[in-house]
Amino acid sequence: DIPVSWQAPGWPWVDPLKDSKAAETEVKLGINTRRKLAADRGHDFDELVEQLQRENDQLKKAGIIQENSGGTS
C-alpha cells in the first residue's frame, strides 16, 4: 500500500497580517500546530519543511545568511 493523504485547497485570507499574528499566538499557546496551520492554508507541512531547508542551505552557501539568522524563534 502507498500512504496517501488528501489536502484540501486553502482559503484566501481576509487580513493576512492579523491571520498570521493569530496563528503565531496559537502555536505559542499550544492550541494549534504548524502542521495544522499549513494544512488549513492548503500546504503540505513536510514539503514546506524540506523547501525551507533547501532554501536556507542555498542562502548559507551563498553567504547571504549566517548559521543562526533568518530563522523562526
Biopython code that builds the backbone (N, CA, C, O; Angstrom):
import numpy as np
from Bio.PDB.StructureBuilder import StructureBuilder

atoms = [
    (1, "ASP", "N", (0.826, -1.190, 0.000)),
    (1, "ASP", "CA", (0.000, 0.000, 0.000)),
    (1, "ASP", "C", (0.870, 1.253, 0.000)),
    (1, "ASP", "O", (1.926, 1.304, 0.631)),
    (2, "ILE", "N", (0.402, 2.238, -0.711)),
    (2, "ILE", "CA", (1.079, 3.524, -0.741)),
    (2, "ILE", "C", (0.301, 4.487, 0.152)),
    (2, "ILE", "O", (-0.893, 4.702, -0.060)),
    (3, "PRO", "N", (0.978, 5.076, 1.160)),
    (3, "PRO", "CA", (0.259, 6.021, 2.014)),
    (3, "PRO", "C", (-0.144, 7.260, 1.220)),
    (3, "PRO", "O", (0.663, 7.844, 0.497)),
    (4, "VAL", "N", (-1.383, 7.637, 1.367)),
    (4, "VAL", "CA", (-1.912, 8.787, 0.642)),
    (4, "VAL", "C", (-2.626, 9.699, 1.620)),
    (4, "VAL", "O", (-3.350, 9.237, 2.502)),
    (5, "SER", "N", (-2.420, 10.980, 1.463)),
    (5, "SER", "CA", (-3.192, 11.947, 2.248)),
    (5, "SER", "C", (-3.761, 12.974, 1.288)),
    (5, "SER", "O", (-3.094, 13.416, 0.352)),
    (6, "TRP", "N", (-4.985, 13.336, 1.535)),
    (6, "TRP", "CA", (-5.664, 14.310, 0.698)),
    (6, "TRP", "C", (-5.552, 15.676, 1.340)),
    (6, "TRP", "O", (-5.777, 15.816, 2.542)),
    (7, "GLN", "N", (-5.208, 16.687, 0.555)),
    (7, "GLN", "CA", (-5.042, 18.042, 1.062)),
    (7, "GLN", "C", (-6.097, 18.938, 0.432)),
    (7, "GLN", "O", (-6.133, 19.104, -0.788)),
    (8, "ALA", "N", (-6.950, 19.510, 1.260)),
    (8, "ALA", "CA", (-7.968, 20.439, 0.768)),
    (8, "ALA", "C", (-7.302, 21.736, 0.322)),
    (8, "ALA", "O", (-6.239, 22.085, 0.836)),
    (9, "PRO", "N", (-7.898, 22.449, -0.614)),
    (9, "PRO", "CA", (-7.335, 23.740, -1.009)),
    (9, "PRO", "C", (-7.438, 24.746, 0.131)),
    (9, "PRO", "O", (-8.358, 24.682, 0.946)),
    (10, "GLY", "N", (-6.503, 25.658, 0.179)),
    (10, "GLY", "CA", (-6.538, 26.691, 1.212)),
    (10, "GLY", "C", (-7.554, 27.764, 0.869)),
    (10, "GLY", "O", (-8.010, 27.879, -0.268)),
    (11, "TRP", "N", (-7.890, 28.534, 1.871)),
    (11, "TRP", "CA", (-8.841, 29.623, 1.682)),
    (11, "TRP", "C", (-8.093, 30.947, 1.706)),
    (11, "TRP", "O", (-7.130, 31.100, 2.457)),
    (12, "PRO", "N", (-8.525, 31.906, 0.892)),
    (12, "PRO", "CA", (-7.831, 33.198, 0.873)),
    (12, "PRO", "C", (-8.009, 33.940, 2.196)),
    (12, "PRO", "O", (-9.025, 33.793, 2.875)),
    (13, "TRP", "N", (-7.024, 34.724, 2.542)),
    (13, "TRP", "CA", (-7.050, 35.486, 3.780)),
    (13, "TRP", "C", (-7.793, 36.789, 3.588)),
    (13, "TRP", "O", (-7.706, 37.416, 2.533)),
    (14, "VAL", "N", (-8.520, 37.191, 4.608)),
    (14, "VAL", "CA", (-9.173, 38.497, 4.592)),
    (14, "VAL", "C", (-8.164, 39.547, 5.022)),
    (14, "VAL", "O", (-8.050, 40.601, 4.396)),
    (15, "ASP", "N", (-7.433, 39.261, 6.090)),
    (15, "ASP", "CA", (-6.392, 40.164, 6.593)),
    (15, "ASP", "C", (-5.170, 39.316, 6.938)),
    (15, "ASP", "O", (-5.074, 38.802, 8.052)),
    (16, "PRO", "N", (-4.238, 39.162, 6.001)),
    (16, "PRO", "CA", (-3.098, 38.268, 6.198)),
    (16, "PRO", "C", (-2.260, 38.583, 7.435)),
    (16, "PRO", "O", (-1.781, 37.661, 8.096)),
    (17, "LEU", "N", (-2.072, 39.851, 7.761)),
    (17, "LEU", "CA", (-1.260, 40.207, 8.927)),
    (17, "LEU", "C", (-1.927, 39.730, 10.216)),
    (17, "LEU", "O", (-1.279, 39.119, 11.065)),
    (18, "LYS", "N", (-3.213, 40.007, 10.357)),
    (18, "LYS", "CA", (-3.941, 39.567, 11.553)),
    (18, "LYS", "C", (-3.993, 38.048, 11.635)),
    (18, "LYS", "O", (-3.822, 37.478, 12.712)),
    (19, "ASP", "N", (-4.230, 37.384, 10.495)),
    (19, "ASP", "CA", (-4.272, 35.929, 10.470)),
    (19, "ASP", "C", (-2.926, 35.336, 10.883)),
    (19, "ASP", "O", (-2.879, 34.360, 11.632)),
    (20, "SER", "N", (-1.839, 35.921, 10.399)),
    (20, "SER", "CA", (-0.501, 35.426, 10.734)),
    (20, "SER", "C", (-0.185, 35.625, 12.205)),
    (20, "SER", "O", (0.371, 34.736, 12.850)),
    (21, "LYS", "N", (-0.535, 36.785, 12.738)),
    (21, "LYS", "CA", (-0.304, 37.049, 14.163)),
    (21, "LYS", "C", (-1.134, 36.099, 15.029)),
    (21, "LYS", "O", (-0.652, 35.591, 16.041)),
    (22, "ALA", "N", (-2.368, 35.869, 14.630)),
    (22, "ALA", "CA", (-3.225, 34.950, 15.380)),
    (22, "ALA", "C", (-2.656, 33.538, 15.333)),
    (22, "ALA", "O", (-2.650, 32.841, 16.348)),
    (23, "ALA", "N", (-2.178, 33.107, 14.167)),
    (23, "ALA", "CA", (-1.596, 31.774, 14.034)),
    (23, "ALA", "C", (-0.346, 31.650, 14.904)),
    (23, "ALA", "O", (-0.158, 30.636, 15.577)),
    (24, "GLU", "N", (0.500, 32.665, 14.895)),
    (24, "GLU", "CA", (1.709, 32.658, 15.722)),
    (24, "GLU", "C", (1.353, 32.522, 17.199)),
    (24, "GLU", "O", (1.988, 31.760, 17.928)),
    (25, "THR", "N", (0.349, 33.256, 17.632)),
    (25, "THR", "CA", (-0.099, 33.198, 19.020)),
    (25, "THR", "C", (-0.646, 31.817, 19.361)),
    (25, "THR", "O", (-0.349, 31.284, 20.430)),
    (26, "GLU", "N", (-1.436, 31.234, 18.475)),
    (26, "GLU", "CA", (-1.999, 29.904, 18.707)),
    (26, "GLU", "C", (-0.902, 28.856, 18.873)),
    (26, "GLU", "O", (-1.004, 27.987, 19.739)),
    (27, "VAL", "N", (0.141, 28.928, 18.054)),
    (27, "VAL", "CA", (1.249, 27.972, 18.162)),
    (27, "VAL", "C", (1.980, 28.183, 19.481)),
    (27, "VAL", "O", (2.315, 27.214, 20.163)),
    (28, "LYS", "N", (2.233, 29.436, 19.850)),
    (28, "LYS", "CA", (2.930, 29.728, 21.109)),
    (28, "LYS", "C", (2.122, 29.259, 22.317)),
    (28, "LYS", "O", (2.699, 28.807, 23.306)),
    (29, "LEU", "N", (0.801, 29.361, 22.248)),
    (29, "LEU", "CA", (-0.061, 28.920, 23.348)),
    (29, "LEU", "C", (-0.259, 27.404, 23.360)),
    (29, "LEU", "O", (-0.781, 26.847, 24.325)),
    (30, "GLY", "N", (0.156, 26.751, 22.292)),
    (30, "GLY", "CA", (-0.001, 25.303, 22.216)),
    (30, "GLY", "C", (-1.402, 24.853, 21.868)),
    (30, "GLY", "O", (-1.769, 23.708, 22.134)),
    (31, "ILE", "N", (-2.193, 25.737, 21.275)),
    (31, "ILE", "CA", (-3.559, 25.362, 20.913)),
    (31, "ILE", "C", (-3.708, 25.079, 19.414)),
    (31, "ILE", "O", (-4.802, 24.785, 18.932)),
    (32, "ASN", "N", (-2.592, 25.172, 18.691)),
    (32, "ASN", "CA", (-2.579, 24.837, 17.271)),
    (32, "ASN", "C", (-1.167, 24.388, 16.915)),
    (32, "ASN", "O", (-0.228, 24.613, 17.679)),
    (33, "THR", "N", (-1.020, 23.758, 15.762)),
    (33, "THR", "CA", (0.286, 23.296, 15.323)),
    (33, "THR", "C", (0.629, 23.892, 13.965)),
    (33, "THR", "O", (-0.249, 24.319, 13.215)),
    (34, "ARG", "N", (1.910, 23.912, 13.669)),
    (34, "ARG", "CA", (2.348, 24.382, 12.352)),
    (34, "ARG", "C", (1.797, 23.473, 11.258)),
    (34, "ARG", "O", (1.411, 23.946, 10.189)),
    (35, "ARG", "N", (1.759, 22.173, 11.524)),
    (35, "ARG", "CA", (1.243, 21.219, 10.540)),
    (35, "ARG", "C", (-0.227, 21.524, 10.215)),
    (35, "ARG", "O", (-0.617, 21.523, 9.047)),
    (36, "LYS", "N", (-1.040, 21.785, 11.245)),
    (36, "LYS", "CA", (-2.466, 22.097, 11.038)),
    (36, "LYS", "C", (-2.626, 23.423, 10.307)),
    (36, "LYS", "O", (-3.462, 23.541, 9.411)),
    (37, "LEU", "N", (-1.833, 24.421, 10.684)),
    (37, "LEU", "CA", (-1.912, 25.722, 10.017)),
    (37, "LEU", "C", (-1.543, 25.611, 8.536)),
    (37, "LEU", "O", (-2.183, 26.220, 7.680)),
    (38, "ALA", "N", (-0.506, 24.826, 8.249)),
    (38, "ALA", "CA", (-0.122, 24.632, 6.852)),
    (38, "ALA", "C", (-1.259, 23.970, 6.080)),
    (38, "ALA", "O", (-1.585, 24.384, 4.967)),
    (39, "ALA", "N", (-1.863, 22.936, 6.676)),
    (39, "ALA", "CA", (-2.973, 22.242, 6.018)),
    (39, "ALA", "C", (-4.153, 23.182, 5.793)),
    (39, "ALA", "O", (-4.796, 23.136, 4.745)),
    (40, "ASP", "N", (-4.438, 24.035, 6.777)),
    (40, "ASP", "CA", (-5.544, 24.990, 6.643)),
    (40, "ASP", "C", (-5.321, 25.951, 5.477)),
    (40, "ASP", "O", (-6.275, 26.466, 4.893)),
    (41, "ARG", "N", (-4.060, 26.182, 5.148)),
    (41, "ARG", "CA", (-3.720, 27.096, 4.058)),
    (41, "ARG", "C", (-3.478, 26.363, 2.737)),
    (41, "ARG", "O", (-3.085, 26.967, 1.739)),
    (42, "GLY", "N", (-3.722, 25.047, 2.752)),
    (42, "GLY", "CA", (-3.599, 24.270, 1.524)),
    (42, "GLY", "C", (-2.185, 23.822, 1.216)),
    (42, "GLY", "O", (-1.877, 23.504, 0.067)),
    (43, "HIS", "N", (-1.307, 23.788, 2.228)),
    (43, "HIS", "CA", (0.082, 23.391, 2.019)),
    (43, "HIS", "C", (0.380, 22.085, 2.744)),
    (43, "HIS", "O", (-0.264, 21.755, 3.739)),
    (44, "ASP", "N", (1.356, 21.352, 2.238)),
    (44, "ASP", "CA", (1.833, 20.142, 2.892)),
    (44, "ASP", "C", (3.007, 20.522, 3.788)),
    (44, "ASP", "O", (4.015, 21.036, 3.303)),
    (45, "PHE", "N", (2.887, 20.275, 5.087)),
    (45, "PHE", "CA", (3.899, 20.686, 6.055)),
    (45, "PHE", "C", (5.270, 20.092, 5.742)),
    (45, "PHE", "O", (6.278, 20.797, 5.793)),
    (46, "ASP", "N", (5.310, 18.803, 5.417)),
    (46, "ASP", "CA", (6.592, 18.155, 5.142)),
    (46, "ASP", "C", (7.283, 18.775, 3.924)),
    (46, "ASP", "O", (8.502, 18.944, 3.923)),
    (47, "GLU", "N", (6.522, 19.108, 2.911)),
    (47, "GLU", "CA", (7.091, 19.766, 1.734)),
    (47, "GLU", "C", (7.615, 21.157, 2.090)),
    (47, "GLU", "O", (8.671, 21.566, 1.606)),
    (48, "LEU", "N", (6.881, 21.885, 2.934)),
    (48, "LEU", "CA", (7.340, 23.203, 3.367)),
    (48, "LEU", "C", (8.664, 23.113, 4.116)),
    (48, "LEU", "O", (9.576, 23.903, 3.869)),
    (49, "VAL", "N", (8.770, 22.157, 5.025)),
    (49, "VAL", "CA", (9.998, 21.993, 5.805)),
    (49, "VAL", "C", (11.175, 21.688, 4.872)),
    (49, "VAL", "O", (12.248, 22.278, 5.001)),
    (50, "GLU", "N", (10.963, 20.764, 3.938)),
    (50, "GLU", "CA", (12.028, 20.411, 3.001)),
    (50, "GLU", "C", (12.443, 21.603, 2.151)),
    (50, "GLU", "O", (13.632, 21.827, 1.925)),
    (51, "GLN", "N", (11.467, 22.364, 1.682)),
    (51, "GLN", "CA", (11.775, 23.524, 0.849)),
    (51, "GLN", "C", (12.514, 24.594, 1.654)),
    (51, "GLN", "O", (13.471, 25.188, 1.157)),
    (52, "LEU", "N", (12.081, 24.843, 2.887)),
    (52, "LEU", "CA", (12.757, 25.821, 3.734)),
    (52, "LEU", "C", (14.204, 25.407, 4.004)),
    (52, "LEU", "O", (15.107, 26.243, 4.004)),
    (53, "GLN", "N", (14.413, 24.116, 4.233)),
    (53, "GLN", "CA", (15.775, 23.612, 4.475)),
    (53, "GLN", "C", (16.656, 23.834, 3.245)),
    (53, "GLN", "O", (17.791, 24.296, 3.363)),
    (54, "ARG", "N", (16.128, 23.505, 2.070)),
    (54, "ARG", "CA", (16.899, 23.710, 0.830)),
    (54, "ARG", "C", (17.220, 25.187, 0.629)),
    (54, "ARG", "O", (18.341, 25.537, 0.260)),
    (55, "GLU", "N", (16.226, 26.060, 0.873)),
    (55, "GLU", "CA", (16.450, 27.499, 0.704)),
    (55, "GLU", "C", (17.512, 28.004, 1.674)),
    (55, "GLU", "O", (18.415, 28.743, 1.284)),
    (56, "ASN", "N", (17.400, 27.601, 2.952)),
    (56, "ASN", "CA", (18.372, 28.047, 3.951)),
    (56, "ASN", "C", (19.771, 27.549, 3.615)),
    (56, "ASN", "O", (20.739, 28.298, 3.744)),
    (57, "ASP", "N", (19.891, 26.294, 3.185)),
    (57, "ASP", "CA", (21.195, 25.751, 2.797)),
    (57, "ASP", "C", (21.790, 26.553, 1.641)),
    (57, "ASP", "O", (22.978, 26.878, 1.650)),
    (58, "GLN", "N", (20.965, 26.867, 0.654)),
    (58, "GLN", "CA", (21.434, 27.616, -0.507)),
    (58, "GLN", "C", (21.871, 29.024, -0.104)),
    (58, "GLN", "O", (22.897, 29.510, -0.581)),
    (59, "LEU", "N", (21.105, 29.684, 0.768)),
    (59, "LEU", "CA", (21.460, 31.031, 1.219)),
    (59, "LEU", "C", (22.747, 31.024, 2.047)),
    (59, "LEU", "O", (23.564, 31.938, 1.932)),
    (60, "LYS", "N", (22.930, 29.998, 2.877)),
    (60, "LYS", "CA", (24.160, 29.882, 3.663)),
    (60, "LYS", "C", (25.367, 29.692, 2.753)),
    (60, "LYS", "O", (26.404, 30.324, 2.952)),
    (61, "LYS", "N", (25.235, 28.819, 1.751)),
    (61, "LYS", "CA", (26.329, 28.567, 0.812)),
    (61, "LYS", "C", (26.704, 29.839, 0.057)),
    (61, "LYS", "O", (27.873, 30.051, -0.268)),
    (62, "ALA", "N", (25.721, 30.675, -0.219)),
    (62, "ALA", "CA", (25.966, 31.919, -0.948)),
    (62, "ALA", "C", (26.462, 33.031, -0.027)),
    (62, "ALA", "O", (26.812, 34.116, -0.492)),
    (63, "GLY", "N", (26.493, 32.759, 1.293)),
    (63, "GLY", "CA", (26.950, 33.771, 2.235)),
    (63, "GLY", "C", (25.932, 34.867, 2.507)),
    (63, "GLY", "O", (26.275, 35.931, 3.023)),
    (64, "ILE", "N", (24.683, 34.604, 2.158)),
    (64, "ILE", "CA", (23.636, 35.614, 2.330)),
    (64, "ILE", "C", (23.107, 35.620, 3.754)),
    (64, "ILE", "O", (22.784, 36.679, 4.292)),
    (65, "ILE", "N", (23.017, 34.450, 4.366)),
    (65, "ILE", "CA", (22.600, 34.392, 5.774)),
    (65, "ILE", "C", (23.639, 33.610, 6.564)),
    (65, "ILE", "O", (24.326, 32.738, 6.032)),
    (66, "GLN", "N", (23.735, 33.938, 7.834)),
    (66, "GLN", "CA", (24.626, 33.215, 8.736)),
    (66, "GLN", "C", (23.887, 32.031, 9.322)),
    (66, "GLN", "O", (22.671, 31.919, 9.161)),
    (67, "GLU", "N", (24.591, 31.158, 9.990)),
    (67, "GLU", "CA", (24.031, 29.927, 10.547)),
    (67, "GLU", "C", (22.825, 30.167, 11.448)),
    (67, "GLU", "O", (21.869, 29.394, 11.398)),
    (68, "ASN", "N", (22.840, 31.226, 12.279)),
    (68, "ASN", "CA", (21.769, 31.448, 13.249)),
    (68, "ASN", "C", (20.871, 32.630, 12.883)),
    (68, "ASN", "O", (20.191, 33.151, 13.768)),
    (69, "SER", "N", (20.833, 33.068, 11.658)),
    (69, "SER", "CA", (19.966, 34.190, 11.307)),
    (69, "SER", "C", (18.899, 33.752, 10.321)),
    (69, "SER", "O", (19.038, 32.738, 9.636)),
    (70, "GLY", "N", (17.838, 34.530, 10.262)),
    (70, "GLY", "CA", (16.809, 34.307, 9.281)),
    (70, "GLY", "C", (15.811, 33.223, 9.606)),
    (70, "GLY", "O", (14.911, 32.949, 8.811)),
    (71, "GLY", "N", (15.955, 32.598, 10.771)),
    (71, "GLY", "CA", (15.038, 31.522, 11.146)),
    (71, "GLY", "C", (13.909, 32.019, 12.001)),
    (71, "GLY", "O", (13.795, 33.214, 12.276)),
    (72, "THR", "N", (13.071, 31.093, 12.424)),
    (72, "THR", "CA", (11.982, 31.441, 13.318)),
    (72, "THR", "C", (12.388, 31.146, 14.750)),
    (72, "THR", "O", (13.312, 30.369, 14.993)),
    (73, "SER", "N", (11.709, 31.758, 15.681)),
    (73, "SER", "CA", (12.035, 31.511, 17.091)),
    (73, "SER", "C", (11.092, 30.503, 17.682)),
    (73, "SER", "O", (11.208, 30.166, 18.861)),
]
sb = StructureBuilder()
sb.init_structure("model")
sb.init_model(0)
sb.init_chain("A")
sb.init_seg("    ")
for serial, (resi, resn, name, xyz) in enumerate(atoms, 1):
    if name == "N":
        sb.init_residue(resn, " ", resi, " ")
    sb.init_atom(name, np.array(xyz, "f"), 0.0, 1.0, " ", f" {name:<3s}", serial, name[0])
structure = sb.get_structure()
